[in-house]
Amino acid sequence: MAQTYHVRDTILLIVARFVDCGLPTVKEDVYRPTDKSSSARQLTYEQTTTFRSRSKGDKLLASINININYHKTTPTKLKMIADSKTIVLVTGANQGIGFETAKKLTTEHKDYHVIMAGRRKEAVEQAASKLQAEGLSVEPLVLDVTSDESITQAVKTVSDRHGHLDVLINNAAIGNAPKSADGKPLSIREEFLRILDTNVAGVQAVTDAFIPLLEKSDRTKRIVFLSSSLGSVSSKADPALGFPFRTMEGAWHYTTSKAAFNMLALHYVIRYEGRADWKLNISCPGYCSTNLNSYEGTNPPEHGAINVCRLATLGPDGESGTFSDKDGVVPW
């Protein structure tokens, strides 16, 4: 729980000198909510800490009152604010396109609340803090898509806080598997399995786990799958389409995983076919500069968030079962 203290070091020094006098000291803390909240998502408290020191004859020798104003966002307050909003969960939201998606959604749609999910606790909390500092309605959530235990805990956390989910954005992915523990390159089989675990199996595990919470939504339920044109079988197979990366060598593990990802997404599309309250679509963010491609992309990650946010905000009349980027349709 984040707390921002003012002049904290000075306060601690004063208290230390005061208590070190060796006389009996009583410390009292009083917390009072104030009307100085910095935003709707935070309560501002005034903490009054009183140190009183008395002599053996119970004569009051000194008293120090310390007032500290700080912000504290409680789970209860978070739930109260977010319950009136559209609840969105974005995986891999601590950086890149996931981060920009969370930022764009909550900047342009004040009635949206984004749960920023990420594998590393410190990273996702820092990312959420950046957007919270801008007054945006977000919260961090630890979620490792390759861990069933982590997924189960994440579902419980979202259920306890919000009771439902309106939008799921499957963004988390890897382009290359990390090296083995001893620093040696992975075998073809090992690298394939690690990438497929994150980019395909992890997506199904997360989607299946959160569908019960999506079912509880009284809004249009939306799932956005972030794929890539590199996984387009049509573009790869037909030279007449003029796909610029058709003959690209390398990245076979990644492109194959995205082809499998597209098929997985289509399974979900077909499951909810004909359901007007479900909108499931696949988005290609384009060649954006992110950690996934070692920041070699030609577009900023903000570009990748454009179509994702459009699909994440579709209403009952919106499309479903499409594969698109910000410029239009992408071939399967």
C-alpha positions in Angstrom: 0.0 0.0 0.0 1.6 3.2 -1.2 2.1 6.0 1.3 3.9 9.3 0.6 5.3 11.0 3.7 6.5 14.6 3.9 9.6 15.6 5.9 9.8 12.0 7.2 13.5 12.0 7.8 13.3 15.2 9.9 10.4 13.7 12.0 12.3 10.5 12.7 15.3 12.5 13.9 13.3 14.6 16.3 11.5 11.6 17.7 14.7 9.7 18.2 16.3 12.6 20.1 13.1 13.0 22.2 12.8 9.3 23.1 16.6 8.9 23.8 16.2 11.2 26.9 15.4 8.0 28.8 12.1 9.2 30.3 8.9 7.3 30.0 7.3 8.2 26.7 3.8 7.6 25.3 3.1 7.6 21.6 -0.4 8.2 20.3 -1.5 8.0 16.6 -4.8 9.5 15.4 -5.9 9.2 11.8 -8.6 11.5 10.4 -9.9 11.5 6.7 -9.6 15.0 5.2 -11.2 16.7 2.1 -7.8 17.1 0.5 -8.0 14.0 -1.7 -5.8 14.4 -4.8 -8.2 12.3 -6.9 -11.3 10.2 -6.7 -9.3 7.0 -6.3 -7.4 8.2 -3.2 -8.3 9.2 0.4 -6.2 11.8 2.1 -5.6 11.2 5.8 -4.1 13.5 8.4 -2.0 11.5 10.9 -1.4 13.2 14.2 1.3 11.5 16.3 1.8 12.8 19.8 4.8 11.9 21.9 4.5 12.8 25.6 7.3 12.4 28.1 6.7 12.6 31.9 8.9 12.6 34.9 8.7 10.0 37.6 6.3 12.3 39.4 4.0 12.2 36.4 4.8 15.9 35.6 4.4 16.6 31.9 7.9 17.6 30.7 7.3 17.9 27.0 4.9 17.1 24.2 5.5 16.9 20.5 2.6 16.8 17.9 3.5 15.8 14.4 1.0 16.1 11.6 1.5 14.2 8.4 -0.7 14.3 5.4 -0.5 11.3 3.2 -2.5 9.4 0.5 -3.7 5.9 1.1 -5.7 3.9 -1.5 -7.5 1.1 0.3 -9.0 -2.0 -1.4 -12.4 -0.9 -0.2 -12.1 2.5 -1.7 -10.7 1.1 -4.9 -13.7 -1.2 -5.2 -16.2 1.6 -4.5 -14.7 3.8 -7.2 -14.1 1.0 -9.8 -17.5 -0.7 -9.5 -19.1 2.2 -11.4 -16.6 1.8 -14.2 -15.8 -0.7 -17.0 -13.3 -3.1 -15.5 -10.4 -4.0 -17.9 -7.5 -6.4 -17.3 -4.4 -6.0 -19.5 -1.7 -8.7 -19.3 1.9 -7.6 -19.7 0.9 -4.1 -18.8 4.1 -3.0 -17.1 5.7 -1.8 -20.3 5.4 -1.4 -24.1 2.0 -1.7 -25.8 0.3 -3.1 -22.6 1.4 0.0 -20.7 0.3 2.4 -23.5 -3.0 0.6 -23.7 -3.7 1.1 -20.0 -2.7 4.8 -20.3 -4.8 5.5 -23.5 -7.9 3.7 -22.2 -8.0 5.5 -18.8 -7.0 8.9 -20.4 -9.7 8.9 -23.0 -12.3 7.0 -21.1 -12.7 8.2 -17.6 -15.4 5.6 -17.0 -12.8 2.8 -17.5 -10.6 1.3 -14.7 -7.6 -0.8 -15.8 -6.0 -3.6 -13.9 -2.4 -3.6 -15.0 -1.2 -7.2 -14.8 2.5 -8.2 -14.9 4.8 -11.0 -13.9 7.2 -9.0 -11.7 5.6 -7.3 -8.7 8.0 -4.4 -8.5 7.8 -3.6 -12.2 4.0 -3.7 -12.4 3.6 -1.6 -9.3 6.0 1.0 -10.6 4.1 1.1 -13.9 0.8 1.6 -12.2 2.2 4.3 -9.9 3.2 6.3 -12.9 -0.3 6.4 -14.3 -1.8 6.9 -10.8 0.4 10.0 -10.4 -1.4 11.3 -13.5 -4.7 10.8 -11.9 -5.6 7.8 -14.0 -7.8 4.9 -12.7 -5.5 1.9 -12.6 -4.3 -0.7 -10.2 -1.4 -3.3 -10.3 -1.9 -7.0 -10.3 0.8 -9.7 -10.2 0.0 -12.3 -12.9 2.5 -14.7 -14.5 0.7 -16.3 -17.5 3.0 -19.3 -17.3 2.0 -20.2 -13.7 -1.3 -21.8 -13.0 -0.9 -20.8 -9.3 -0.3 -17.2 -10.2 -3.4 -17.2 -12.5 -5.6 -18.7 -9.8 -4.5 -16.1 -7.3 -5.0 -13.3 -9.8 -8.6 -14.4 -10.5 -9.3 -14.5 -6.8 -7.9 -11.0 -6.3 -10.0 -9.5 -9.1 -13.1 -11.4 -7.9 -12.6 -10.2 -4.3 -12.0 -6.6 -5.4 -14.5 -6.2 -8.2 -16.7 -9.3 -8.5 -16.6 -9.3 -12.3 -14.6 -8.3 -15.3 -15.8 -6.5 -18.4 -12.8 -6.6 -20.8 -9.8 -8.9 -21.1 -6.8 -7.9 -23.2 -4.4 -10.7 -23.8 -1.2 -8.7 -24.5 1.6 -10.6 -22.7 4.0 -12.3 -25.0 7.7 -13.0 -25.6 9.7 -12.9 -28.8 12.7 -15.0 -27.6 13.1 -17.4 -24.8 15.7 -16.6 -22.2 18.9 -18.6 -22.0 19.2 -21.5 -19.7 20.3 -21.1 -16.1 23.9 -21.8 -17.0 23.9 -19.2 -19.7 24.0 -21.6 -22.6 21.6 -21.1 -25.6 18.4 -23.3 -25.5 17.9 -26.1 -27.9 15.3 -25.7 -30.6 12.9 -27.8 -28.6 13.4 -25.9 -25.4 13.0 -22.5 -27.0 9.9 -23.5 -28.9 8.3 -24.9 -25.8 9.0 -21.8 -23.7 7.6 -19.4 -26.3 4.6 -21.6 -26.9 4.0 -21.8 -23.2 3.8 -18.0 -22.9 2.3 -17.1 -26.2 -0.3 -19.8 -26.6 -0.8 -22.0 -23.5 -0.6 -19.1 -21.2 -3.2 -17.2 -23.2 -5.7 -20.1 -23.0 -5.0 -20.6 -19.3 -5.6 -16.9 -18.6 -8.7 -16.6 -20.8 -10.4 -19.8 -19.5 -9.7 -18.6 -15.9 -11.2 -15.2 -16.3 -14.2 -16.2 -18.4 -16.4 -16.8 -15.3 -15.8 -13.2 -14.2 -16.5 -12.0 -17.7 -19.8 -13.9 -17.6 -20.8 -11.9 -14.5 -20.5 -8.6 -16.4 -23.7 -6.8 -17.2 -22.0 -4.9 -20.0 -20.7 -6.0 -23.4 -18.0 -8.5 -22.7 -14.9 -8.0 -24.8 -11.7 -10.0 -25.3 -8.9 -8.6 -27.4 -6.1 -10.9 -28.5 -2.8 -9.1 -29.5 -1.3 -11.1 -32.3 0.9 -10.2 -35.3 0.8 -10.1 -39.0 3.9 -12.3 -38.8 1.5 -15.1 -37.8 -0.7 -14.6 -40.9 -0.6 -17.9 -42.9 -2.2 -16.2 -45.9 0.4 -13.5 -46.1 3.2 -16.1 -45.8 1.7 -18.4 -48.4 0.7 -16.0 -51.1 3.5 -13.9 -52.8 0.8 -11.8 -54.6 -0.2 -10.2 -51.3 3.2 -8.5 -51.2 3.8 -9.1 -47.5 7.2 -7.4 -46.7 8.3 -10.0 -44.2 7.3 -13.0 -46.2 10.9 -14.2 -46.8 12.2 -13.1 -43.4 14.6 -15.7 -41.9 14.7 -16.2 -38.1 12.0 -15.6 -35.6 10.4 -18.9 -36.6 9.5 -19.7 -33.0 7.7 -16.4 -32.6 5.9 -16.4 -35.9 4.7 -20.0 -35.5 3.4 -19.2 -32.0 1.4 -16.3 -33.4 -0.1 -18.5 -36.1 -1.2 -20.9 -33.3 -2.3 -18.0 -31.2 -4.7 -16.9 -34.1 -6.2 -20.3 -34.3 -6.7 -20.3 -30.5 -8.4 -16.9 -30.7 -10.7 -18.3 -33.4 -11.8 -21.1 -31.2 -13.1 -18.6 -28.7 -14.7 -16.5 -31.4 -16.6 -19.5 -32.6 -17.6 -20.4 -29.1 -19.4 -17.1 -28.6 -20.6 -16.7 -32.2 -24.1 -15.2 -32.4 -23.8 -13.8 -28.8 -24.4 -10.0 -29.2 -23.1 -9.4 -25.7 -19.7 -10.9 -26.6 -17.1 -9.2 -28.8 -13.9 -11.1 -29.5 -11.3 -9.7 -31.9 -7.6 -10.1 -32.8 -5.4 -7.0 -33.1 -2.0 -6.6 -34.8 -0.2 -3.7 -33.2 2.3 -3.3 -36.0 6.1 -3.2 -35.8 6.4 -1.2 -32.6 9.5 -0.5 -30.7 9.2 -2.6 -27.6 11.3 -5.0 -25.4 9.9 -7.9 -27.4 11.9 -6.9 -30.5 14.8 -5.3 -28.6 13.3 -1.9 -29.5 14.0 -2.2 -33.2 10.5 -1.5 -34.2 9.8 1.5 -36.5 6.7 2.7 -34.7 6.3 3.9 -31.1 4.3 1.6 -28.8 1.5 4.2 -28.6 0.6 3.3 -32.2 0.1 -0.3 -31.2 -2.4 0.7 -28.6 -4.7 2.5 -31.0 -6.6 -0.5 -32.5 -6.5 -2.4 -29.2 -8.3 0.4 -27.4 -10.9 0.7 -30.2 -11.7 -3.0 -29.9 -11.7 -2.8 -26.1 -14.4 -0.2 -26.2 -16.8 -1.7 -28.7 -20.5 -1.6 -27.9 -23.3 -4.1 -28.7 -23.2 -3.2 -32.4 -19.4 -3.6 -32.7 -17.7 -6.3 -34.8 -16.6 -9.7 -33.6 -14.3 -12.3 -35.1 -12.0 -9.9 -36.9 -8.2 -9.7 -37.4 -7.2 -6.0 -37.9 -4.6 -3.3 -37.3 -5.1 0.4 -37.0 -5.3 0.7 -40.8 -7.8 -2.1 -41.4 -8.2 -5.8 -42.1 -5.2 -8.2 -41.7 -5.3 -11.4 -43.7 -5.6 -14.6 -41.7 
